[in-house]
Amino acid sequence: MQNSINLSAKMLTTRRARKGIPDAQKQALRIYASETHPKPSQKACVEWFRSQFGRLIDRATVLKILSSKYQHLDTGLAGLNMCASVSHWPMLDKKLF
């Protein structure tokens, strides 16, 4: 018999656990990128984020955070709910709170 590799076996790869990035940290990154002149590269943003928060993020994550998708963070309301919920039972809510 020949010494062969089983091609059907999947190679085990190490994957990083997915951790969410709080809005306050995203907001800090957006402020850093907008106030630094000349505009920092994605690599510089990754290094800044690591030095500030002790976490390594991908350049793709930096690109996503700096996109218009997170433009709402520029208003200074990071961490707050953007939509006010309407109570269906205001008297009950008042008693509970």
TORTORRO-947766 format. One record per atom (N, C-alpha, C, CB): atom name; z, y, x; residue number from 0; residue in one letter. Coordinates in Angstrom, 1 decimal. Glycine has a CB too. Layout:
PT / site / zz / yy / xx / pos / code
PT / CA / Z / Y / X / NUM / A
...
***
This chain:
PT / site / zz / yy / xx / pos / code
PT / N / 0.0 / -1.2 / 0.8 / 0 / M
PT / CA / 0.0 / 0.0 / 0.0 / 0 / M
PT / C / 0.0 / 1.2 / 0.9 / 0 / M
PT / CB / 1.2 / 0.0 / -0.9 / 0 / M
PT / N / -0.7 / 2.2 / 0.3 / 1 / Q
PT / CA / -0.7 / 3.5 / 1.1 / 1 / Q
PT / C / 0.5 / 4.4 / 0.7 / 1 / Q
PT / CB / -2.0 / 4.2 / 0.8 / 1 / Q
PT / N / 0.8 / 5.2 / 1.6 / 2 / N
PT / CA / 1.9 / 6.2 / 1.3 / 2 / N
PT / C / 1.2 / 7.3 / 0.6 / 2 / N
PT / CB / 2.5 / 6.6 / 2.7 / 2 / N
PT / N / 1.5 / 7.4 / -0.7 / 3 / S
PT / CA / 0.8 / 8.5 / -1.5 / 3 / S
PT / C / 1.8 / 9.3 / -2.2 / 3 / S
PT / CB / -0.2 / 7.9 / -2.5 / 3 / S
PT / N / 1.4 / 10.5 / -2.5 / 4 / I
PT / CA / 2.3 / 11.4 / -3.2 / 4 / I
PT / C / 2.0 / 11.3 / -4.7 / 4 / I
PT / CB / 2.1 / 12.9 / -2.7 / 4 / I
PT / N / 3.0 / 11.2 / -5.5 / 5 / N
PT / CA / 2.8 / 11.2 / -6.9 / 5 / N
PT / C / 2.5 / 12.6 / -7.4 / 5 / N
PT / CB / 4.1 / 10.6 / -7.6 / 5 / N
PT / N / 1.2 / 12.8 / -7.8 / 6 / L
PT / CA / 0.7 / 14.1 / -8.2 / 6 / L
PT / C / 1.2 / 14.4 / -9.6 / 6 / L
PT / CB / -0.7 / 14.1 / -8.2 / 6 / L
PT / N / 1.7 / 13.5 / -10.4 / 7 / S
PT / CA / 2.1 / 13.8 / -11.7 / 7 / S
PT / C / 3.6 / 14.3 / -11.7 / 7 / S
PT / CB / 2.1 / 12.6 / -12.6 / 7 / S
PT / N / 4.3 / 14.1 / -10.6 / 8 / A
PT / CA / 5.6 / 14.6 / -10.6 / 8 / A
PT / C / 5.6 / 16.1 / -10.4 / 8 / A
PT / CB / 6.4 / 13.9 / -9.4 / 8 / A
PT / N / 6.4 / 16.8 / -11.1 / 9 / K
PT / CA / 6.4 / 18.3 / -11.0 / 9 / K
PT / C / 7.3 / 18.6 / -9.8 / 9 / K
PT / CB / 6.9 / 18.9 / -12.3 / 9 / K
PT / N / 6.9 / 19.6 / -9.1 / 10 / M
PT / CA / 7.7 / 20.1 / -8.0 / 10 / M
PT / C / 8.8 / 21.0 / -8.5 / 10 / M
PT / CB / 6.8 / 20.9 / -6.9 / 10 / M
PT / N / 10.0 / 20.8 / -8.0 / 11 / L
PT / CA / 11.1 / 21.5 / -8.4 / 11 / L
PT / C / 11.0 / 22.9 / -7.7 / 11 / L
PT / CB / 12.4 / 20.8 / -8.1 / 11 / L
PT / N / 11.1 / 23.9 / -8.5 / 12 / T
PT / CA / 11.1 / 25.3 / -8.0 / 12 / T
PT / C / 12.4 / 26.0 / -8.4 / 12 / T
PT / CB / 9.9 / 26.1 / -8.5 / 12 / T
PT / N / 12.9 / 26.8 / -7.5 / 13 / T
PT / CA / 14.1 / 27.5 / -7.9 / 13 / T
PT / C / 13.7 / 28.8 / -8.6 / 13 / T
PT / CB / 14.9 / 27.9 / -6.6 / 13 / T
PT / N / 14.3 / 29.0 / -9.7 / 14 / R
PT / CA / 14.0 / 30.2 / -10.6 / 14 / R
PT / C / 15.3 / 31.0 / -10.6 / 14 / R
PT / CB / 13.6 / 29.7 / -12.0 / 14 / R
PT / N / 15.0 / 32.3 / -10.6 / 15 / R
PT / CA / 16.1 / 33.2 / -10.8 / 15 / R
PT / C / 16.5 / 33.3 / -12.2 / 15 / R
PT / CB / 15.8 / 34.7 / -10.3 / 15 / R
PT / N / 17.8 / 33.4 / -12.4 / 16 / A
PT / CA / 18.3 / 33.5 / -13.8 / 16 / A
PT / C / 17.9 / 34.9 / -14.3 / 16 / A
PT / CB / 19.9 / 33.3 / -13.9 / 16 / A
PT / N / 17.5 / 35.0 / -15.6 / 17 / R
PT / CA / 17.1 / 36.2 / -16.1 / 17 / R
PT / C / 18.3 / 37.0 / -16.5 / 17 / R
PT / CB / 16.1 / 36.0 / -17.4 / 17 / R
PT / N / 18.4 / 38.2 / -16.1 / 18 / K
PT / CA / 19.5 / 39.1 / -16.4 / 18 / K
PT / C / 18.9 / 40.4 / -16.9 / 18 / K
PT / CB / 20.4 / 39.3 / -15.2 / 18 / K
PT / N / 19.5 / 40.8 / -18.0 / 19 / G
PT / CA / 19.0 / 42.1 / -18.5 / 19 / G
PT / C / 19.4 / 43.3 / -17.7 / 19 / G
PT / CB / 19.5 / 42.2 / -20.0 / 19 / G
PT / N / 18.6 / 44.3 / -17.8 / 20 / I
PT / CA / 19.0 / 45.5 / -17.0 / 20 / I
PT / C / 19.4 / 46.5 / -18.1 / 20 / I
PT / CB / 17.7 / 46.1 / -16.2 / 20 / I
PT / N / 20.7 / 47.0 / -17.9 / 21 / P
PT / CA / 21.2 / 48.0 / -18.9 / 21 / P
PT / C / 20.3 / 49.3 / -19.0 / 21 / P
PT / CB / 22.6 / 48.3 / -18.6 / 21 / P
PT / N / 20.3 / 49.9 / -20.1 / 22 / D
PT / CA / 19.5 / 51.1 / -20.3 / 22 / D
PT / C / 19.9 / 52.2 / -19.3 / 22 / D
PT / CB / 19.6 / 51.6 / -21.7 / 22 / D
PT / N / 21.2 / 52.3 / -19.0 / 23 / A
PT / CA / 21.7 / 53.3 / -18.1 / 23 / A
PT / C / 21.1 / 53.1 / -16.7 / 23 / A
PT / CB / 23.2 / 53.3 / -18.0 / 23 / A
PT / N / 20.9 / 51.9 / -16.3 / 24 / Q
PT / CA / 20.3 / 51.6 / -15.0 / 24 / Q
PT / C / 18.8 / 51.9 / -15.0 / 24 / Q
PT / CB / 20.5 / 50.2 / -14.5 / 24 / Q
PT / N / 18.1 / 51.6 / -16.1 / 25 / K
PT / CA / 16.7 / 51.9 / -16.3 / 25 / K
PT / C / 16.5 / 53.5 / -16.3 / 25 / K
PT / CB / 16.2 / 51.3 / -17.6 / 25 / K
PT / N / 17.4 / 54.2 / -17.0 / 26 / Q
PT / CA / 17.4 / 55.6 / -17.0 / 26 / Q
PT / C / 17.6 / 56.2 / -15.6 / 26 / Q
PT / CB / 18.4 / 56.2 / -18.0 / 26 / Q
PT / N / 18.5 / 55.7 / -14.8 / 27 / A
PT / CA / 18.7 / 56.1 / -13.5 / 27 / A
PT / C / 17.5 / 56.0 / -12.6 / 27 / A
PT / CB / 19.9 / 55.4 / -12.8 / 27 / A
PT / N / 16.8 / 54.8 / -12.8 / 28 / L
PT / CA / 15.6 / 54.6 / -12.0 / 28 / L
PT / C / 14.5 / 55.6 / -12.4 / 28 / L
PT / CB / 15.1 / 53.1 / -12.2 / 28 / L
PT / N / 14.4 / 55.8 / -13.7 / 29 / R
PT / CA / 13.4 / 56.8 / -14.2 / 29 / R
PT / C / 13.6 / 58.2 / -13.6 / 29 / R
PT / CB / 13.3 / 56.8 / -15.7 / 29 / R
PT / N / 14.9 / 58.6 / -13.6 / 30 / I
PT / CA / 15.3 / 59.9 / -13.1 / 30 / I
PT / C / 15.0 / 60.0 / -11.6 / 30 / I
PT / CB / 16.8 / 60.2 / -13.3 / 30 / I
PT / N / 15.3 / 58.9 / -10.8 / 31 / Y
PT / CA / 15.0 / 58.9 / -9.4 / 31 / Y
PT / C / 13.5 / 59.0 / -9.2 / 31 / Y
PT / CB / 15.5 / 57.5 / -8.8 / 31 / Y
PT / N / 12.7 / 58.2 / -9.9 / 32 / A
PT / CA / 11.3 / 58.3 / -9.7 / 32 / A
PT / C / 10.7 / 59.6 / -10.1 / 32 / A
PT / CB / 10.6 / 57.2 / -10.5 / 32 / A
PT / N / 11.2 / 60.3 / -11.1 / 33 / S
PT / CA / 10.6 / 61.5 / -11.5 / 33 / S
PT / C / 11.1 / 62.7 / -10.7 / 33 / S
PT / CB / 11.0 / 61.8 / -13.0 / 33 / S
PT / N / 12.3 / 62.6 / -10.1 / 34 / E
PT / CA / 12.8 / 63.8 / -9.3 / 34 / E
PT / C / 12.5 / 63.7 / -7.8 / 34 / E
PT / CB / 14.2 / 63.9 / -9.6 / 34 / E
PT / N / 12.0 / 62.6 / -7.4 / 35 / T
PT / CA / 11.8 / 62.4 / -5.9 / 35 / T
PT / C / 10.3 / 62.9 / -5.7 / 35 / T
PT / CB / 12.0 / 60.9 / -5.5 / 35 / T
PT / N / 10.2 / 63.7 / -4.7 / 36 / H
PT / CA / 8.9 / 64.2 / -4.3 / 36 / H
PT / C / 8.7 / 64.0 / -2.8 / 36 / H
PT / CB / 8.7 / 65.7 / -4.6 / 36 / H
PT / N / 7.6 / 63.4 / -2.4 / 37 / P
PT / CA / 6.5 / 62.9 / -3.2 / 37 / P
PT / C / 6.9 / 61.7 / -4.0 / 37 / P
PT / CB / 5.2 / 62.5 / -2.4 / 37 / P
PT / N / 6.2 / 61.3 / -5.0 / 38 / K
PT / CA / 6.5 / 60.2 / -5.9 / 38 / K
PT / C / 6.7 / 59.0 / -5.1 / 38 / K
PT / CB / 5.4 / 60.0 / -7.0 / 38 / K
PT / N / 7.9 / 58.3 / -5.3 / 39 / P
PT / CA / 8.2 / 57.1 / -4.5 / 39 / P
PT / C / 7.3 / 55.9 / -4.9 / 39 / P
PT / CB / 9.6 / 56.7 / -4.6 / 39 / P
PT / N / 7.0 / 55.0 / -3.9 / 40 / S
PT / CA / 6.2 / 53.8 / -4.2 / 40 / S
PT / C / 7.1 / 52.8 / -5.0 / 40 / S
PT / CB / 5.7 / 53.2 / -2.9 / 40 / S
PT / N / 6.5 / 51.8 / -5.5 / 41 / Q
PT / CA / 7.2 / 50.8 / -6.2 / 41 / Q
PT / C / 8.2 / 50.1 / -5.3 / 41 / Q
PT / CB / 6.3 / 49.7 / -6.9 / 41 / Q
PT / N / 7.8 / 49.9 / -4.1 / 42 / K
PT / CA / 8.6 / 49.2 / -3.1 / 42 / K
PT / C / 9.9 / 50.1 / -2.8 / 42 / K
PT / CB / 7.9 / 48.9 / -1.8 / 42 / K
PT / N / 9.6 / 51.4 / -2.7 / 43 / A
PT / CA / 10.8 / 52.3 / -2.5 / 43 / A
PT / C / 11.7 / 52.3 / -3.7 / 43 / A
PT / CB / 10.3 / 53.8 / -2.2 / 43 / A
PT / N / 11.2 / 52.2 / -4.9 / 44 / C
PT / CA / 12.0 / 52.1 / -6.1 / 44 / C
PT / C / 12.8 / 50.8 / -6.1 / 44 / C
PT / CB / 11.1 / 52.2 / -7.3 / 44 / C
PT / N / 12.2 / 49.7 / -5.7 / 45 / V
PT / CA / 12.9 / 48.5 / -5.6 / 45 / V
PT / C / 14.1 / 48.6 / -4.6 / 45 / V
PT / CB / 12.0 / 47.3 / -5.2 / 45 / V
PT / N / 13.9 / 49.2 / -3.5 / 46 / E
PT / CA / 14.9 / 49.3 / -2.5 / 46 / E
PT / C / 16.0 / 50.3 / -2.9 / 46 / E
PT / CB / 14.3 / 49.9 / -1.1 / 46 / E
PT / N / 15.6 / 51.4 / -3.6 / 47 / W
PT / CA / 16.6 / 52.3 / -4.2 / 47 / W
PT / C / 17.5 / 51.6 / -5.2 / 47 / W
PT / CB / 15.9 / 53.5 / -4.8 / 47 / W
PT / N / 16.9 / 50.8 / -6.1 / 48 / F
PT / CA / 17.6 / 50.1 / -7.1 / 48 / F
PT / C / 18.6 / 49.1 / -6.5 / 48 / F
PT / CB / 16.6 / 49.4 / -8.1 / 48 / F
PT / N / 18.2 / 48.4 / -5.5 / 49 / R
PT / CA / 19.0 / 47.5 / -4.8 / 49 / R
PT / C / 20.2 / 48.2 / -4.1 / 49 / R
PT / CB / 18.2 / 46.7 / -3.7 / 49 / R
PT / N / 19.9 / 49.3 / -3.5 / 50 / S
PT / CA / 21.0 / 50.0 / -2.8 / 50 / S
PT / C / 22.0 / 50.7 / -3.8 / 50 / S
PT / CB / 20.5 / 51.1 / -1.9 / 50 / S
PT / N / 21.5 / 51.1 / -5.0 / 51 / Q
PT / CA / 22.4 / 51.7 / -6.0 / 51 / Q
PT / C / 23.2 / 50.7 / -6.8 / 51 / Q
PT / CB / 21.6 / 52.5 / -6.9 / 51 / Q
PT / N / 22.5 / 49.6 / -7.3 / 52 / F
PT / CA / 23.1 / 48.7 / -8.2 / 52 / F
PT / C / 23.4 / 47.3 / -7.7 / 52 / F
PT / CB / 22.3 / 48.6 / -9.4 / 52 / F
PT / N / 22.9 / 47.0 / -6.4 / 53 / G
PT / CA / 23.2 / 45.7 / -5.8 / 53 / G
PT / C / 22.4 / 44.6 / -6.4 / 53 / G
PT / CB / 24.6 / 45.4 / -5.9 / 53 / G
PT / N / 21.3 / 44.9 / -7.0 / 54 / R
PT / CA / 20.4 / 43.9 / -7.7 / 54 / R
PT / C / 19.0 / 44.0 / -7.2 / 54 / R
PT / CB / 20.4 / 44.0 / -9.2 / 54 / R
PT / N / 18.3 / 42.9 / -7.0 / 55 / L
PT / CA / 16.9 / 42.9 / -6.6 / 55 / L
PT / C / 16.1 / 42.7 / -7.8 / 55 / L
PT / CB / 16.7 / 41.8 / -5.6 / 55 / L
PT / N / 15.1 / 43.7 / -8.0 / 56 / I
PT / CA / 14.2 / 43.6 / -9.1 / 56 / I
PT / C / 12.8 / 43.5 / -8.6 / 56 / I
PT / CB / 14.4 / 44.8 / -10.1 / 56 / I
PT / N / 11.9 / 43.0 / -9.3 / 57 / D
PT / CA / 10.5 / 42.9 / -8.9 / 57 / D
PT / C / 9.8 / 44.2 / -9.0 / 57 / D
PT / CB / 9.8 / 41.8 / -9.7 / 57 / D
PT / N / 8.7 / 44.4 / -8.3 / 58 / R
PT / CA / 7.9 / 45.6 / -8.4 / 58 / R
PT / C / 7.3 / 45.7 / -9.8 / 58 / R
PT / CB / 6.8 / 45.6 / -7.4 / 58 / R
PT / N / 7.0 / 44.6 / -10.4 / 59 / A
PT / CA / 6.4 / 44.6 / -11.8 / 59 / A
PT / C / 7.5 / 45.1 / -12.8 / 59 / A
PT / CB / 6.0 / 43.1 / -12.2 / 59 / A
PT / N / 8.7 / 44.8 / -12.5 / 60 / T
PT / CA / 9.8 / 45.3 / -13.4 / 60 / T
PT / C / 9.9 / 46.8 / -13.2 / 60 / T
PT / CB / 11.1 / 44.7 / -13.0 / 60 / T
PT / N / 9.8 / 47.3 / -12.0 / 61 / V
PT / CA / 9.8 / 48.8 / -11.8 / 61 / V
PT / C / 8.6 / 49.4 / -12.5 / 61 / V
PT / CB / 9.7 / 49.1 / -10.3 / 61 / V
PT / N / 7.4 / 48.8 / -12.4 / 62 / L
PT / CA / 6.3 / 49.4 / -13.1 / 62 / L
PT / C / 6.5 / 49.4 / -14.6 / 62 / L
PT / CB / 5.0 / 48.5 / -12.8 / 62 / L
PT / N / 7.1 / 48.4 / -15.2 / 63 / K
PT / CA / 7.4 / 48.3 / -16.6 / 63 / K
PT / C / 8.4 / 49.4 / -17.0 / 63 / K
PT / CB / 7.9 / 46.9 / -17.0 / 63 / K
PT / N / 9.5 / 49.5 / -16.2 / 64 / I
PT / CA / 10.5 / 50.5 / -16.6 / 64 / I
PT / C / 10.0 / 51.9 / -16.5 / 64 / I
PT / CB / 11.7 / 50.4 / -15.6 / 64 / I
PT / N / 9.1 / 52.2 / -15.6 / 65 / L
PT / CA / 8.5 / 53.5 / -15.4 / 65 / L
PT / C / 7.4 / 53.8 / -16.4 / 65 / L
PT / CB / 8.0 / 53.7 / -14.0 / 65 / L
PT / N / 7.0 / 52.8 / -17.2 / 66 / S
PT / CA / 5.9 / 53.0 / -18.1 / 66 / S
PT / C / 6.4 / 53.8 / -19.3 / 66 / S
PT / CB / 5.3 / 51.7 / -18.6 / 66 / S
PT / N / 5.5 / 54.2 / -20.2 / 67 / S
PT / CA / 5.8 / 54.9 / -21.4 / 67 / S
PT / C / 6.7 / 54.1 / -22.4 / 67 / S
PT / CB / 4.6 / 55.4 / -22.1 / 67 / S
PT / N / 6.7 / 52.8 / -22.2 / 68 / K
PT / CA / 7.5 / 52.0 / -23.1 / 68 / K
PT / C / 9.0 / 52.5 / -23.1 / 68 / K
PT / CB / 7.4 / 50.5 / -22.7 / 68 / K
PT / N / 9.5 / 52.9 / -22.0 / 69 / Y
PT / CA / 10.9 / 53.3 / -21.9 / 69 / Y
PT / C / 11.0 / 54.9 / -21.8 / 69 / Y
PT / CB / 11.5 / 52.7 / -20.6 / 69 / Y
PT / N / 10.1 / 55.6 / -22.3 / 70 / Q
PT / CA / 10.1 / 57.0 / -22.3 / 70 / Q
PT / C / 11.3 / 57.6 / -23.1 / 70 / Q
PT / CB / 8.8 / 57.6 / -22.9 / 70 / Q
PT / N / 11.8 / 56.8 / -24.1 / 71 / H
PT / CA / 12.9 / 57.2 / -24.9 / 71 / H
PT / C / 14.2 / 57.4 / -24.1 / 71 / H
PT / CB / 13.1 / 56.2 / -26.0 / 71 / H
PT / N / 14.2 / 56.8 / -22.9 / 72 / L
PT / CA / 15.4 / 57.0 / -22.1 / 72 / L
PT / C / 15.5 / 58.3 / -21.4 / 72 / L
PT / CB / 15.4 / 55.9 / -21.0 / 72 / L
PT / N / 14.4 / 59.1 / -21.4 / 73 / D
PT / CA / 14.3 / 60.4 / -20.8 / 73 / D
PT / C / 15.1 / 61.4 / -21.6 / 73 / D
PT / CB / 12.9 / 60.8 / -20.6 / 73 / D
PT / N / 15.5 / 61.1 / -22.8 / 74 / T
PT / CA / 16.2 / 62.1 / -23.6 / 74 / T
PT / C / 17.7 / 62.2 / -23.3 / 74 / T
PT / CB / 16.0 / 61.8 / -25.1 / 74 / T
PT / N / 18.2 / 61.2 / -22.5 / 75 / G
PT / CA / 19.6 / 61.2 / -22.2 / 75 / G
PT / C / 20.4 / 60.4 / -23.1 / 75 / G
PT / CB / 20.1 / 62.6 / -22.1 / 75 / G
PT / N / 19.9 / 59.6 / -24.0 / 76 / L
PT / CA / 20.6 / 58.9 / -24.9 / 76 / L
PT / C / 20.7 / 57.4 / -24.5 / 76 / L
PT / CB / 20.1 / 59.0 / -26.3 / 76 / L
PT / N / 20.7 / 57.1 / -23.3 / 77 / A
PT / CA / 20.7 / 55.7 / -22.8 / 77 / A
PT / C / 22.0 / 55.0 / -23.3 / 77 / A
PT / CB / 20.6 / 55.6 / -21.3 / 77 / A
PT / N / 21.8 / 53.8 / -23.9 / 78 / G
PT / CA / 22.9 / 53.0 / -24.4 / 78 / G
PT / C / 23.2 / 53.3 / -25.8 / 78 / G
PT / CB / 24.0 / 53.2 / -23.5 / 78 / G
PT / N / 22.7 / 54.3 / -26.4 / 79 / L
PT / CA / 23.0 / 54.6 / -27.8 / 79 / L
PT / C / 21.9 / 54.0 / -28.7 / 79 / L
PT / CB / 23.1 / 56.1 / -28.0 / 79 / L
PT / N / 22.3 / 53.7 / -29.8 / 80 / N
PT / CA / 21.3 / 53.1 / -30.8 / 80 / N
PT / C / 20.4 / 54.3 / -31.3 / 80 / N
PT / CB / 22.0 / 52.5 / -32.0 / 80 / N
PT / N / 19.1 / 54.1 / -31.2 / 81 / M
PT / CA / 18.2 / 55.2 / -31.5 / 81 / M
PT / C / 18.0 / 55.3 / -33.0 / 81 / M
PT / CB / 16.8 / 54.9 / -30.9 / 81 / M
PT / N / 18.3 / 54.3 / -33.8 / 82 / C
PT / CA / 18.1 / 54.4 / -35.2 / 82 / C
PT / C / 19.5 / 54.4 / -35.9 / 82 / C
PT / CB / 17.3 / 53.2 / -35.8 / 82 / C
PT / N / 19.8 / 55.3 / -36.7 / 83 / A
PT / CA / 21.0 / 55.3 / -37.4 / 83 / A
PT / C / 20.9 / 54.4 / -38.6 / 83 / A
PT / CB / 21.4 / 56.8 / -37.9 / 83 / A
PT / N / 21.9 / 53.5 / -38.7 / 84 / S
PT / CA / 21.8 / 52.6 / -39.8 / 84 / S
PT / C / 22.4 / 53.2 / -41.1 / 84 / S
PT / CB / 22.6 / 51.3 / -39.5 / 84 / S
PT / N / 21.8 / 52.8 / -42.2 / 85 / V
PT / CA / 22.2 / 53.4 / -43.5 / 85 / V
PT / C / 23.1 / 52.3 / -44.2 / 85 / V
PT / CB / 21.0 / 53.7 / -44.4 / 85 / V
PT / N / 24.2 / 52.7 / -44.6 / 86 / S
PT / CA / 25.2 / 51.8 / -45.2 / 86 / S
PT / C / 24.8 / 51.6 / -46.7 / 86 / S
PT / CB / 26.6 / 52.4 / -45.1 / 86 / S
PT / N / 24.9 / 50.4 / -47.1 / 87 / H
PT / CA / 24.6 / 50.0 / -48.5 / 87 / H
PT / C / 25.9 / 50.2 / -49.4 / 87 / H
PT / CB / 24.1 / 48.6 / -48.6 / 87 / H
PT / N / 27.0 / 50.1 / -48.7 / 88 / W
PT / CA / 28.3 / 50.3 / -49.4 / 88 / W
PT / C / 29.2 / 51.3 / -48.6 / 88 / W
PT / CB / 29.0 / 48.9 / -49.5 / 88 / W
PT / N / 28.9 / 52.6 / -48.8 / 89 / P
PT / CA / 29.7 / 53.5 / -48.0 / 89 / P
PT / C / 31.2 / 53.5 / -48.2 / 89 / P
PT / CB / 29.1 / 54.9 / -48.2 / 89 / P
PT / N / 31.6 / 53.3 / -49.4 / 90 / M
PT / CA / 33.0 / 53.3 / -49.7 / 90 / M
PT / C / 33.7 / 52.1 / -49.0 / 90 / M
PT / CB / 33.3 / 53.2 / -51.3 / 90 / M
PT / N / 33.1 / 50.9 / -49.1 / 91 / L
PT / CA / 33.6 / 49.7 / -48.4 / 91 / L
PT / C / 33.7 / 50.0 / -46.9 / 91 / L
PT / CB / 32.8 / 48.5 / -48.7 / 91 / L
PT / N / 32.6 / 50.5 / -46.3 / 92 / D
PT / CA / 32.6 / 50.8 / -44.9 / 92 / D
PT / C / 33.7 / 51.7 / -44.5 / 92 / D
PT / CB / 31.2 / 51.4 / -44.5 / 92 / D
PT / N / 33.9 / 52.8 / -45.3 / 93 / K
PT / CA / 35.0 / 53.7 / -45.0 / 93 / K
PT / C / 36.3 / 53.1 / -45.0 / 93 / K
PT / CB / 35.0 / 54.9 / -46.1 / 93 / K
PT / N / 36.6 / 52.2 / -45.9 / 94 / K
PT / CA / 37.9 / 51.4 / -46.0 / 94 / K
PT / C / 38.0 / 50.5 / -44.8 / 94 / K
PT / CB / 38.0 / 50.7 / -47.3 / 94 / K
PT / N / 36.9 / 49.9 / -44.4 / 95 / L
PT / CA / 37.0 / 48.9 / -43.3 / 95 / L
PT / C / 37.2 / 49.6 / -41.9 / 95 / L
PT / CB / 35.7 / 48.1 / -43.2 / 95 / L
PT / N / 36.6 / 50.8 / -41.8 / 96 / F
PT / CA / 36.7 / 51.5 / -40.5 / 96 / F
PT / C / 37.9 / 52.4 / -40.5 / 96 / F
PT / CB / 35.5 / 52.2 / -40.2 / 96 / F
***
